[in-house]
Amino acid sequence: RDSDVAPHLNHTNGGKIGSGTAPPEHLHPLHHDVLASTEKETPTPTSPSSSVNHPTPLQQQAVQSSSSNASFDFKAKTSLFASNLATFAQKAASQVADQMTTTTTSAVPIPPSDLSMQQSSLAVATPELSNDEKAKLIHDHVGSLLPGERVIMFLSNLLHVSDSSRALVYSQGENTSGTWYCCMTYYRVILFSTNEETEVPNVPPSWNPHVWSLPSTPKLLQIPLASIEKVEKSVYTTPTNHTLMGLIIYGKDNGRYLRFTTPSYADTLKANEALNTYAFPGRRNLGYLFAFESKRHDVMASIVEENGTRTVTLAPTRKRFEAMLEFKRQFRDLTVWTCWTQVNAQYGLCMSYPSVLAGPASLSESSPESVRIIRGSAAFRSEQRLPALTWSSGVDGASLWRASQPKVGLQGNRSTADEIFLKHIAESAMSTNALREEPAIVQPSTAALQHLCGSSDLKDWILDPNCQLKILDLRPKSSAMANRTGGYGYENTSYYTGTTIQFCNIGNIHAVRDSYQKMSALCLNPTASDVQWMQLVEDTKWLSHIRLILSASWETAYWIHVHRLPVLLHCSHGWDRTGQVAVLAQLLLDPYYRTREGFSTLVEKDFMCFGHPFHTRCAHGEGKGERDTPSGSSGDEGQISPIFIQFLDCVYQIINQYPESFEFNTKYLLVLSEHVYSSRFGTMLCDTEREREVVAGIRQRTHSLWDYLDSRDDLVNKSFRNDGGVLLMPLPTMLRNVTLWIDRHAMHGPKATMRSLPAYLSRPQPLLGNDQQSPLHMTTDIYKLTMEQHTNKI
């Protein structure tokens, strides 16, 4: 992470096509610097083209010879292709064996000419379609495209289509499900069929129709370009002994994949080049993502030139977290905490924090001595992420704070400024508790406490009389101690008067990524044992990670609500585990955050504004192994991890158990999770508030995901009861009911994991692009609602 420049926001070329290089200017009209792009912009046809809009190698060579700064490196591209061609056939055997059990792979390199002849011999001769005919096919079988979603590739008469569900969607000569087409836009890859008939399997006689649930053959498959992890060429042999080359598109999400084969070898190469170019513009070319393209026309039309300066005048989308308004709501009439509007106004104190911070009123930013303490505390914390207030009860000192690990090191370093800072928090909370006008909350009895905590041994749940501030280090203690070798570590409570520290044992991003990959592989495994299913799920450790996060969140809410303490959370850098636990604890504490408006405010506050690195964790614009280094990997690739997906899974667990307490349903979370990687909206792009607001202008130049979710009536929980109060259920109840989020993680799996509902009760979920309906999957909240309706009907 560059502390001065956001490298992935620069509009520069950093490598070869398909390896982090943005599409050439004449291939893609969008430039990250909108103001600088008006003179360079090349109009893009609105109708579909007959082939990939890429220059031929000879054309590209001519461009390169005319300009030393050309985007394409033809020699490097040719060398890379020759190397790939020599190795892909050997790799195909092992790859395809895992992906298609009904085909036989070839380990012997097959000359391109032979592949071309075999694929051409299978292709059915069809007349060339005009652009109008292609546009009509897309409109009739896909639907209306999104604003800014223009077609850049169209392939007809596909020979084979299948996906990770292991269902053979289409293979020429084996079934007659119409003609299949491939369409690629700036937003997604779409595979669709012209077959109008819906193949619904017949229910055998005397069979209960409610349990007979064979899936119908899908007529449309799609994946957003930004959700693609990698694209591979694959050789396989059909049951009729024809050897074909196709493409496999692997998604970043759940390990899903799509496979298709074009009528000719040349089309396969064109499709591969197009996908690698547009799906992976690189981390330095964020402006090529569809989120910017979708609003480009409005942005360009709003540019006003005055005195030689061009300014975008388009009104930005609404900011959900307005710091002054939100903290005013939290503080009510409380004066012990205050907002600091100047200390980080230009992000000079901490670049990954919001511009407005909240802290003890006893540390005034108008006082030089107080500012010295604030800056000294920041200097002693990793990434300058000093303790900052994120939630207050508004009636006393019960509050939630977040920070990063201190720079203790092996020498046991200490900071007087940091110690004084935490002392101000503790003393301010104590004085407010002593002056509280409202009646103090009655402490639960011993029996009630045992029931609440799920333990007869209450030594870890009874407040130390000397404790004024609780520090929860979310890491395992062994990890915190190991970080001392790097100059970091954890607080020595001997120096921090009135504090106690506790470790929560939550795994790091690498443990989360490994567990997620195992869980995704299990859900896609067609041979996984159904009898031992729950054991196999537990073996992935995914649910164990979920329980640890929920447990730490519950404990945070417990110390704040029951004992009225200020609680300080931190992990290593304070932007992954800290954000997860802070948001979940506030969901339990504050009923406002269980509404749609409140939830968007909460996520924007503690994930976006407090610097969860979405770009780094989700690898927007990048593919797996597509790096500029010869080895195909870099240090940043190890930073990819599904942290936000894991957080949404935790929220799902709470809503699944207490659905009436939330204004939104689990389908809301499902749609939100789909757009973490899609880049259809700009809400989850970039790593920090500074990058979104100052560098990229996200709210001006992209659509808001929150506005889209608010426009969907099907995401509202009709049974919501706004009863208010703290949602502090018994800890064993929450942890023992943790289950696999099936409609998210098993969405693309080959086995029937979810119950099929009767036709008159089922309501399909929307697709990613044009929000049409898909018959493939049903979300859990709809299942509960429709089963209740079914029971009432009976």
C-alpha positions in Angstrom: 0.0 0.0 0.0 1.5 3.3 -1.1 0.9 5.8 1.6 1.0 8.8 -0.9 -0.5 7.5 -4.1 -3.3 5.1 -4.9 -1.5 3.1 -7.6 -4.6 1.3 -8.8 -6.3 4.6 -9.6 -3.6 5.8 -12.1 -4.4 5.5 -15.8 -1.2 4.0 -17.0 -0.2 0.9 -18.8 1.7 -1.6 -16.7 2.2 -4.8 -18.7 0.9 -7.1 -21.4 -2.7 -7.7 -22.4 -4.3 -10.1 -20.0 -1.7 -9.4 -17.3 -2.9 -6.2 -15.7 -2.9 -4.1 -18.9 -5.9 -1.9 -19.6 -7.6 -2.2 -23.0 -6.1 0.0 -25.6 -7.7 3.4 -26.0 -9.3 2.5 -29.3 -10.9 -0.6 -27.8 -12.4 1.0 -24.7 -13.8 4.6 -24.6 -13.5 5.1 -20.9 -10.5 6.8 -19.3 -10.1 7.1 -15.6 -9.3 10.8 -15.9 -12.7 11.9 -17.3 -11.7 15.4 -17.8 -8.6 14.5 -19.8 -10.4 11.9 -21.9 -12.9 14.1 -23.8 -10.5 14.8 -26.6 -9.3 11.2 -26.8 -12.7 9.5 -26.7 -13.7 7.2 -29.6 -17.4 6.6 -29.9 -18.4 3.0 -29.5 -21.2 1.5 -31.7 -24.4 0.8 -29.8 -25.3 -2.2 -31.8 -23.5 -5.6 -31.4 -20.5 -6.2 -33.6 -20.0 -9.4 -35.5 -16.8 -10.3 -33.8 -14.4 -9.1 -31.1 -13.5 -5.5 -31.4 -9.8 -6.1 -31.3 -7.1 -5.4 -33.9 -5.6 -8.3 -35.7 -2.0 -9.1 -34.9 -0.8 -7.5 -38.2 -2.8 -4.4 -37.4 -1.4 -4.3 -33.9 2.2 -4.8 -35.2 1.7 -1.8 -37.5 0.5 0.3 -34.5 3.5 -0.8 -32.5 5.9 0.1 -35.3 4.4 3.6 -35.6 4.6 4.3 -31.9 7.1 3.2 -29.3 4.5 3.7 -26.6 1.8 1.5 -28.0 -0.4 -0.4 -25.6 0.2 -3.8 -27.2 3.6 -5.4 -27.1 3.2 -7.7 -30.1 6.4 -9.7 -29.6 5.7 -10.3 -26.0 2.1 -11.3 -26.9 3.3 -13.7 -29.6 5.9 -15.2 -27.2 3.4 -15.6 -24.5 0.9 -17.3 -26.8 3.6 -19.7 -28.2 4.5 -20.7 -24.6 0.9 -21.2 -23.7 0.2 -23.3 -26.8 3.1 -25.6 -25.9 1.8 -26.2 -22.4 -2.0 -25.9 -22.3 -2.6 -29.4 -23.7 -0.5 -31.1 -21.1 -2.3 -29.2 -18.3 -5.7 -30.0 -19.8 -5.9 -33.6 -18.7 -5.8 -32.9 -15.0 -8.0 -29.8 -15.2 -10.7 -31.3 -17.3 -10.8 -34.5 -15.4 -11.9 -32.6 -12.4 -14.4 -30.5 -14.3 -16.1 -32.9 -16.7 -16.5 -36.5 -15.7 -18.2 -37.4 -19.0 -15.3 -36.4 -21.3 -11.8 -37.6 -22.0 -9.0 -35.1 -22.1 -6.0 -35.3 -24.4 -2.5 -35.0 -23.0 -0.9 -34.8 -26.4 -0.5 -31.3 -28.0 -2.8 -31.1 -31.0 -1.9 -28.8 -33.8 -4.1 -25.7 -34.1 -4.9 -26.7 -37.7 -6.4 -30.0 -36.5 -8.4 -28.4 -33.8 -9.8 -25.9 -36.3 -10.8 -28.6 -38.8 -12.5 -30.7 -36.1 -14.4 -27.8 -34.6 -15.4 -26.5 -38.1 -16.6 -30.0 -39.1 -19.0 -29.9 -36.1 -20.3 -26.4 -36.6 -23.6 -26.1 -38.4 -23.4 -23.6 -41.2 -25.6 -20.6 -40.4 -25.9 -17.3 -42.2 -24.0 -14.3 -40.8 -26.3 -12.3 -38.5 -26.7 -8.6 -39.0 -26.2 -6.3 -36.0 -29.9 -5.7 -35.9 -30.5 -9.5 -35.7 -28.0 -9.8 -32.9 -29.6 -7.0 -31.0 -33.0 -8.6 -31.4 -31.7 -12.0 -30.2 -30.2 -10.3 -27.1 -33.4 -8.4 -26.4 -35.6 -11.4 -26.8 -33.6 -13.9 -24.9 -31.6 -11.9 -22.4 -33.6 -8.7 -21.9 -32.7 -5.0 -21.9 -29.1 -4.2 -21.2 -28.0 -1.9 -18.5 -27.2 1.8 -19.2 -23.7 1.9 -20.6 -23.7 -1.9 -21.3 -22.7 -2.1 -24.9 -21.8 -5.4 -26.8 -18.2 -5.9 -27.7 -18.2 -9.6 -28.8 -20.9 -11.8 -30.2 -20.4 -15.5 -31.2 -23.0 -17.7 -32.8 -23.6 -21.5 -32.9 -21.7 -22.6 -29.8 -20.8 -26.3 -29.9 -20.8 -26.9 -26.1 -22.1 -25.1 -23.0 -21.8 -26.3 -19.4 -21.2 -24.9 -15.9 -20.1 -25.9 -12.4 -23.5 -27.4 -11.7 -22.1 -30.3 -13.7 -25.3 -30.3 -15.8 -24.6 -30.7 -19.5 -26.5 -27.6 -20.6 -25.9 -28.1 -24.3 -23.6 -30.1 -26.6 -24.2 -30.1 -30.4 -25.4 -33.5 -31.6 -26.5 -34.7 -28.2 -29.6 -32.6 -27.5 -31.8 -30.2 -29.4 -32.1 -27.2 -27.0 -31.9 -24.6 -29.7 -28.9 -22.6 -30.8 -26.6 -21.2 -28.1 -24.8 -17.8 -28.4 -22.1 -16.0 -26.5 -22.4 -12.3 -25.9 -19.8 -10.2 -24.1 -20.5 -6.6 -22.9 -18.6 -4.1 -20.9 -20.3 -5.6 -17.9 -20.7 -9.4 -18.3 -20.4 -12.6 -20.3 -23.7 -14.0 -21.3 -24.4 -17.5 -22.7 -28.0 -17.9 -23.9 -30.2 -20.2 -25.9 -32.9 -19.5 -28.4 -34.9 -22.5 -27.3 -38.3 -21.2 -26.2 -39.5 -24.5 -24.7 -39.0 -25.0 -20.9 -37.9 -28.5 -20.2 -39.7 -29.4 -16.9 -39.1 -33.1 -15.9 -42.2 -35.1 -15.5 -43.2 -36.3 -12.1 -43.4 -40.0 -11.9 -46.8 -41.5 -11.1 -47.6 -41.8 -7.4 -44.7 -39.5 -6.6 -45.3 -36.6 -4.3 -44.6 -33.5 -6.5 -43.3 -31.5 -3.6 -40.2 -33.8 -3.2 -39.6 -34.5 -6.9 -37.3 -31.7 -7.9 -35.2 -32.2 -11.0 -33.7 -28.9 -12.3 -34.8 -27.7 -15.6 -32.2 -27.0 -18.2 -31.1 -23.3 -17.9 -31.5 -21.1 -20.9 -29.1 -18.4 -19.8 -25.8 -18.3 -17.9 -23.8 -15.2 -17.1 -21.0 -13.8 -15.0 -19.8 -10.2 -14.6 -16.4 -9.6 -16.1 -15.1 -8.2 -12.8 -16.1 -11.4 -11.1 -13.8 -13.5 -13.3 -10.8 -14.9 -11.6 -9.1 -16.5 -14.6 -9.8 -17.7 -18.2 -8.2 -20.9 -19.5 -8.1 -22.7 -22.8 -9.1 -26.3 -22.5 -8.9 -29.3 -24.9 -11.4 -32.1 -24.4 -12.8 -35.0 -26.4 -16.5 -35.4 -27.0 -18.4 -38.7 -26.8 -18.3 -38.7 -30.6 -14.4 -38.6 -30.5 -14.1 -35.1 -31.7 -11.3 -33.1 -30.1 -12.3 -29.5 -29.3 -10.8 -26.5 -27.7 -13.0 -24.4 -25.5 -12.7 -21.8 -22.8 -13.3 -22.2 -19.1 -14.2 -19.0 -17.1 -13.5 -19.3 -13.4 -15.3 -17.0 -11.0 -13.8 -15.3 -7.9 -17.0 -16.3 -6.2 -17.6 -19.8 -4.8 -15.2 -21.4 -7.4 -17.9 -21.5 -10.0 -17.0 -21.8 -13.7 -18.6 -21.6 -17.1 -17.4 -23.6 -20.1 -18.2 -23.0 -23.8 -16.8 -24.0 -27.2 -16.9 -21.8 -30.3 -17.4 -23.1 -33.8 -13.8 -22.4 -34.8 -10.4 -22.4 -33.3 -9.9 -18.7 -34.4 -13.1 -17.7 -32.5 -11.8 -19.4 -29.4 -8.5 -17.4 -29.5 -10.5 -14.2 -30.2 -12.8 -14.8 -27.2 -9.8 -15.7 -25.0 -8.0 -12.5 -25.9 -11.2 -10.4 -25.4 -11.9 -11.9 -22.0 -8.4 -11.4 -20.7 -8.3 -7.8 -22.0 -11.6 -6.6 -20.6 -11.8 -8.7 -17.4 -8.4 -7.8 -16.2 -7.5 -4.2 -16.9 -5.1 -4.2 -14.0 -5.0 -2.5 -10.6 -3.7 0.7 -12.1 -6.7 1.1 -14.4 -9.7 1.1 -12.1 -11.5 3.5 -14.4 -12.1 0.7 -16.9 -14.5 -1.1 -14.6 -18.1 -1.1 -15.6 -19.1 0.9 -12.6 -17.6 4.0 -14.4 -18.7 3.0 -17.9 -22.4 2.8 -16.7 -22.4 6.5 -15.8 -19.9 7.8 -18.3 -22.4 9.5 -20.6 -24.0 11.5 -17.8 -20.5 12.4 -16.4 -19.3 13.6 -19.8 -22.5 15.6 -20.4 -22.1 17.4 -17.1 -18.6 18.8 -17.8 -18.5 22.5 -17.7 -15.4 24.5 -18.9 -14.7 27.8 -17.2 -11.4 29.8 -17.5 -9.7 26.8 -19.1 -10.7 24.5 -16.3 -13.2 21.6 -16.9 -15.3 20.5 -14.0 -17.7 17.7 -13.6 -21.0 19.2 -12.3 -23.0 16.0 -11.9 -24.5 15.8 -8.5 -23.0 12.9 -6.4 -25.1 10.1 -5.0 -26.1 10.4 -1.4 -23.5 9.6 1.2 -25.0 7.3 3.8 -22.5 8.0 6.6 -22.5 11.7 7.3 -20.2 11.8 10.3 -21.6 14.9 12.0 -25.2 13.7 11.7 -24.5 10.1 12.7 -22.5 11.1 15.8 -25.1 13.7 16.7 -27.7 10.9 16.7 -25.5 8.7 18.8 -24.4 11.4 21.4 -27.9 12.9 21.9 -27.2 15.4 24.7 -24.0 13.7 25.8 -21.0 16.1 25.9 -18.3 13.8 27.0 -17.4 12.9 23.4 -16.9 15.2 20.5 -16.1 15.3 16.7 -12.7 16.3 15.4 -13.2 18.0 12.0 -9.7 19.4 11.5 -7.1 16.9 12.9 -7.6 14.6 9.9 -9.3 16.9 7.5 -6.8 16.4 4.7 -6.1 12.8 5.7 -2.7 13.9 6.9 -3.0 12.1 10.3 -4.2 8.8 8.9 -4.8 8.2 5.3 -7.0 5.1 5.8 -9.3 6.9 8.4 -12.3 9.1 7.7 -11.8 12.9 7.5 -14.0 13.4 10.6 -13.1 11.5 13.8 -14.8 11.3 17.2 -13.0 11.1 20.5 -12.9 12.4 24.1 -14.1 16.0 24.5 -11.3 16.4 27.0 -8.8 16.3 24.1 -9.7 19.4 22.1 -8.3 19.8 18.6 -7.9 23.5 19.3 -5.4 22.8 22.1 -1.8 22.2 20.9 -1.2 19.9 23.8 -4.2 17.7 23.0 -3.2 17.6 19.3 0.3 16.5 20.4 -1.3 13.6 22.3 -3.5 12.7 19.4 -0.6 12.7 16.9 1.6 10.8 19.4 -1.0 8.1 19.8 -1.3 7.8 16.0 2.4 7.5 15.6 2.5 4.6 18.1 -0.2 2.6 16.2 0.2 0.6 13.0 -0.7 2.6 9.9 -1.3 5.6 12.2 -4.7 4.2 13.1 -5.2 5.7 16.5 -8.1 4.8 18.8 -11.3 6.4 17.4 -14.9 6.3 18.6 -17.3 4.4 16.4 -20.4 4.0 18.6 -21.8 5.6 21.8 -24.8 4.7 23.9 -25.8 8.3 24.2 -26.6 8.0 27.9 -23.3 7.1 29.6 -19.8 6.0 29.0 -20.7 2.7 27.3 -19.0 3.1 23.9 -17.1 1.2 21.2 -13.6 2.2 20.0 -11.4 0.8 17.3 -7.7 1.1 16.5 -4.7 -0.9 15.2 -2.0 -2.8 17.1 0.6 -0.7 19.0 4.3 -0.6 18.0 5.6 -2.4 21.1 8.3 -4.6 19.5 10.7 -6.9 21.1 12.1 -4.1 23.2 8.7 -3.4 24.9 8.4 0.1 23.6 5.8 2.4 25.1 4.2 5.7 24.3 3.2 8.2 26.9 0.8 9.9 24.4 -1.0 6.6 23.7 -1.3 5.8 27.4 -2.7 9.3 28.1 -5.1 8.9 25.2 -6.6 5.7 26.6 -6.7 7.3 30.1 -8.8 10.1 28.7 -11.3 7.6 27.3 -11.5 5.6 30.5 -11.9 8.6 32.8 -14.4 10.3 30.5 -16.5 7.1 30.5 -16.3 6.7 34.3 -17.3 10.3 35.0 -20.3 10.0 32.6 -21.4 6.8 34.3 -21.2 8.5 37.7 -23.4 11.4 36.5 -25.9 9.3 34.6 -29.4 10.6 35.2 -31.3 7.6 33.9 -31.6 4.6 36.2 -28.6 2.3 35.9 -29.3 -1.0 34.1 -30.0 -3.8 36.6 -27.2 -6.3 36.6 -28.4 -9.9 35.9 -28.5 -12.4 38.6 -25.9 -15.2 38.8 -28.4 -17.7 37.4 -29.3 -15.3 34.6 -25.7 -14.6 33.8 -24.9 -18.4 33.6 -27.8 -18.8 31.2 -26.7 -15.8 29.1 -23.0 -16.8 28.9 -23.6 -20.6 28.7 -21.1 -21.3 31.5 -21.2 -22.0 35.2 -17.8 -20.6 35.6 -18.3 -16.8 35.5 -14.8 -15.7 36.3 -14.3 -14.5 32.7 -17.6 -12.7 32.7 -17.5 -10.8 36.0 -16.0 -7.3 35.8 -12.7 -6.6 37.5 -13.3 -3.8 40.0 -10.2 -2.0 38.7 -11.2 -2.2 35.0 -12.2 1.1 33.4 -11.6 0.1 29.8 -11.7 -3.3 28.1 -9.3 -4.1 25.3 -10.3 -7.0 23.0 -7.4 -8.1 20.8 -9.2 -10.1 18.1 -6.1 -12.2 17.2 -4.8 -15.3 18.8 -2.3 -14.4 21.5 0.4 -16.4 19.7 -0.1 -14.2 16.6 0.0 -11.0 18.7 3.2 -12.1 20.3 4.8 -13.1 17.0 4.1 -9.6 15.6 6.5 -8.3 18.2 9.3 -9.5 16.0 8.1 -7.0 13.3 8.0 -4.1 15.8 4.3 -4.5 16.7 2.5 -6.5 19.4 -0.2 -5.7 22.0 -0.7 -3.4 25.0 1.1 -4.0 28.3 -1.7 -3.3 30.8 0.9 -2.5 33.4 1.4 0.8 31.5 -2.2 1.4 30.7 -3.9 2.1 34.0 -7.4 0.7 34.5 -7.3 -1.6 31.5 -7.6 -5.3 30.9 -6.9 -7.2 27.7 -8.4 -10.3 26.3 -7.6 -12.3 23.1 -10.4 -13.6 20.8 -8.5 -16.1 18.6 -10.0 -15.0 15.2 -7.9 -16.2 12.3 -6.2 -13.9 9.8 -7.0 -13.3 6.2 -4.9 -16.2 5.0 -6.8 -18.7 7.3 -10.1 -17.2 6.0 -9.1 -17.6 2.4 -7.9 -21.2 2.8 -11.1 -22.1 4.6 -13.3 -20.4 2.0 -11.6 -22.2 -0.8 -12.1 -25.6 1.0 -15.7 -24.8 1.6 -16.3 -23.7 -2.0 -14.6 -26.8 -3.3 -16.8 -29.0 -1.1 -20.0 -27.4 -2.3 -18.9 -28.0 -5.9 -17.8 -31.5 -5.4 -20.2 -34.0 -7.0 -18.8 -37.0 -5.1 -19.0 -35.4 -1.6 -20.6 -37.8 0.9 -24.1 -36.7 1.8 -24.2 -38.9 4.9 -21.1 -37.0 6.3 -22.1 -33.7 4.9 -22.1 -31.7 8.1 -18.8 -33.2 9.2 -17.2 -32.3 5.9 -18.5 -28.7 6.2 -17.1 -28.5 9.7 -13.7 -29.8 8.5 -13.3 -26.8 6.2 -13.2 -24.6 9.4 -15.5 -22.0 7.8 -18.2 -22.3 10.4 -15.6 -22.3 13.1 -14.4 -18.9 11.9 -18.0 -17.7 11.8 -18.6 -18.7 15.4 -15.4 -17.1 16.6 -16.4 -13.8 15.0 -19.9 -14.0 16.4 -18.6 -14.9 19.8 -16.2 -11.9 19.9 -19.0 -9.6 18.7 -21.4 -10.9 21.3 -18.7 -10.4 24.0 -18.1 -6.9 22.8 -21.8 -6.1 23.1 -21.9 -7.8 26.5 -19.2 -5.7 28.1 -20.7 -2.5 26.7 -24.3 -3.1 27.5 -24.1 -5.1 30.8 -21.1 -3.4 32.4 -21.3 0.0 30.7 -17.7 -0.1 29.7 -15.8 1.5 26.8 -14.4 -1.3 24.7 -11.4 -0.9 22.4 -11.1 -3.4 19.5 -8.1 -4.0 17.4 -6.4 -6.8 15.4 -3.2 -6.1 13.4 -4.0 -3.2 11.1 -7.5 -2.8 12.3 -9.4 -2.9 9.0 -10.4 -6.6 8.7 -11.3 -8.4 11.9 -11.8 -5.1 13.7 -14.4 -4.0 11.1 -16.3 -7.3 11.2 -16.6 -7.4 15.0 -17.3 -3.7 15.4 -20.2 -3.8 12.9 -21.7 -7.0 14.3 -21.5 -5.7 17.9 -23.4 -2.5 16.8 -26.0 -4.6 15.1 -26.7 -6.3 18.4 -26.5 -3.0 20.4 -28.4 -0.5 18.2 -31.8 -1.2 16.7 -31.3 1.6 14.2 -28.7 -0.4 12.4 -31.1 -3.2 11.8 -33.1 -1.1 9.4 -32.1 -0.7 5.8 -31.1 2.9 6.2 -29.2 2.1 9.3 -27.4 -0.9 7.9 -26.1 1.0 4.9 -24.9 3.7 7.2 -23.2 1.2 9.5 -21.4 -0.6 6.7 -20.3 2.6 5.0 -19.0 3.9 8.3 -17.1 0.9 9.6 -16.0 -0.7 6.4 -15.7 2.0 3.7 -14.8 5.1 5.8 -12.6 3.3 8.3 -10.6 1.8 5.5 -11.4 -1.8 4.8 -9.3 -2.4 1.7 -12.0 -3.6 -0.7 -9.8 -3.3 -3.8 -7.0 -5.3 -2.2 -9.2 -8.0 -0.7 -11.4 -8.4 -3.8 -8.7 -7.9 -6.5 -11.0 -5.6 -8.6 -9.7 -5.6 -12.2 -7.2 -8.4 -11.6 -7.2 -12.1 -12.1 -5.5 -15.0 -10.3 -1.9 -15.3 -11.5 -2.3 -12.4 -13.8 0.6 -10.3 -12.5 3.4 -8.4 -14.0 6.1 -10.7 -12.5 7.5 -13.6 -14.6 6.4 -16.1 -11.9 2.8 -14.9 -12.3 2.4 -14.0 -8.6 3.1 -11.1 -6.3 2.8 -10.2 -2.7 -0.5 -8.5 -3.3 -2.1 -11.8 -4.5 -1.7 -13.1 -0.9 -3.7 -10.2 0.3 -6.9 -11.4 -1.5 -9.4 -12.7 1.0 -13.3 -12.9 1.3 -13.5 -10.8 4.5 -16.6 -9.0 3.5 -18.3 -12.2 2.3 -17.5 -13.7 5.7 -19.0 -10.7 7.5 -22.2 -11.0 5.4 -22.3 -14.7 6.4 -22.2 -13.6 10.1 -25.1 -11.2 9.5 -27.0 -14.0 7.8 -26.6 -16.2 10.9 -28.2 -13.5 13.1 -31.0 -12.7 10.7 -31.7 -16.4 10.1 -32.2 -16.8 13.9 -34.1 -13.5 14.5 -35.6 -12.5 11.2 -38.3 -10.4 12.8 -35.7 -8.0 14.2 -34.4 -6.8 10.8 -36.1 -4.7 8.2 -34.2 -6.5 5.4 -34.2 -10.2 4.6 -31.5 -12.7 3.8 -32.1 -12.1 0.1 -30.9 -8.5 0.7 -27.6 -10.0 1.9 -27.5 -12.4 -1.1 -27.8 -9.6 -3.6 -25.3 -7.5 -1.7 -22.8 -10.3 -1.7 -23.2 -10.8 -5.5 -22.2 -7.2 -6.1 -19.1 -7.3 -3.9 -17.2 -8.6 -7.0 -19.4 -7.5 -9.9 -18.2 -3.9 -10.1 -21.6 -2.8 -11.4 -21.7 -0.2 -8.7 -18.8 1.9 -7.3 -19.8 1.6 -3.6 -17.3 -1.1 -2.8 -14.4 0.1 -5.0 -11.1 1.5 -3.7 -9.5 0.9 -0.3 -10.2 4.1 1.7 -12.5 7.1 2.0 -9.8 9.3 0.6 -9.5 7.3 -2.6 -13.2 7.3 -3.1 -13.9 10.9 -2.3 -10.7 12.7 -3.4 -9.0 10.6 -6.0 -11.7 8.7 -7.8 -14.9 10.7 -7.3 -16.8 7.5 -6.8 -20.1 9.1 -5.8 -20.1 11.4 -8.8 -19.0 8.9 -11.4 -20.7 5.6 -10.4 -24.1 4.4 -9.3 -24.8 3.6 -5.7 -25.4 0.0 -4.6 -27.4 1.3 -1.6 -29.9 3.1 -3.9 -30.3 0.0 -5.9 -31.0 -2.2 -2.8 -33.5 0.4 -1.5 -35.4 0.3 -4.8 -36.1 -3.5 -4.4 -39.3 -4.2 -2.6 -38.5 -7.9 -2.6 -35.6 -7.3 -0.2 -37.8 -5.9 2.5 -38.8 -8.1 5.4 -42.6 -8.0 5.6 -42.6 -9.4 9.2 -40.2 -6.8 10.6 -41.1 -5.7 14.1 -39.3 -2.5 15.2 -39.4 -3.4 18.9 -36.0 -1.7 19.6 -33.8 -2.8 22.4 -30.5 -4.7 22.5 -30.4 -8.0 20.6 -28.3 -9.9 23.2 -29.5 -13.4 23.0 -27.9 -16.3 25.0 -24.5 -16.9 23.6 -25.0 -20.7 23.2 -28.2 -20.0 21.2 -26.4 -18.0 18.6 -23.4 -20.2 18.3 -25.2 -23.6 18.2 -27.5 -22.5 15.5 -24.7 -21.4 13.1 -25.3 -23.2 9.8 -24.0 -23.1 6.2 -25.4 -20.3 4.1 -26.6 -22.7 1.5 -28.3 -20.3 -0.9 -25.0 -18.4 -1.1 -22.2 -21.0 -0.9 -24.0 -23.9 -2.7 -25.6 -21.7 -5.3 -23.6 -23.1 -8.2 -23.1 -26.6 -6.8 -24.0 -29.8 -8.7 -26.2 -31.4 -6.0 -29.7 -30.5 -4.8 -28.8 -28.9 -1.5 -31.9 -26.8 -1.0 -35.5 -28.0 -0.8 -37.7 -27.4 -3.8 -41.0 -25.7 -3.2 -44.3 -26.3 -4.9 -44.7 -24.2 -8.1 -47.4 -22.0 -6.7 -45.2 -21.0 -3.8 -41.8 -20.6 -5.4 -40.5 -17.2 -6.3 -37.2 -17.2 -8.1 -34.3 -14.9 -7.3 -33.0 -12.2 -9.7 -30.1 -12.4 -12.0 -27.1 -10.1 -11.8 -27.6 -8.0 -14.8 -31.1 -7.0 -15.9 -32.9 -8.4 -12.8 -34.8 -11.0 -14.8 -36.0 -14.0 -12.9 -34.1 -17.3 -12.8 -35.7 -20.7 -11.9 -32.5 -22.1 -10.4 -32.4 -21.1 -6.8 -34.5 -20.0 -3.9 -33.4 -18.0 -0.9 -34.0 -19.1 2.6 -36.2 -16.2 3.7 -38.6 -16.9 0.9 -38.6 -20.5 1.9 -39.7 -19.6 5.4 -42.3 -17.2 4.2 -43.8 -19.4 1.6 -43.8 -22.4 3.9 -45.8 -20.4 6.4 -48.3 -19.4 3.6 -48.5 -23.1 2.6 -49.3 -24.1 6.2 -52.0 -21.5 6.5 -53.5 -22.6 3.2 -53.7 -26.2 4.5 
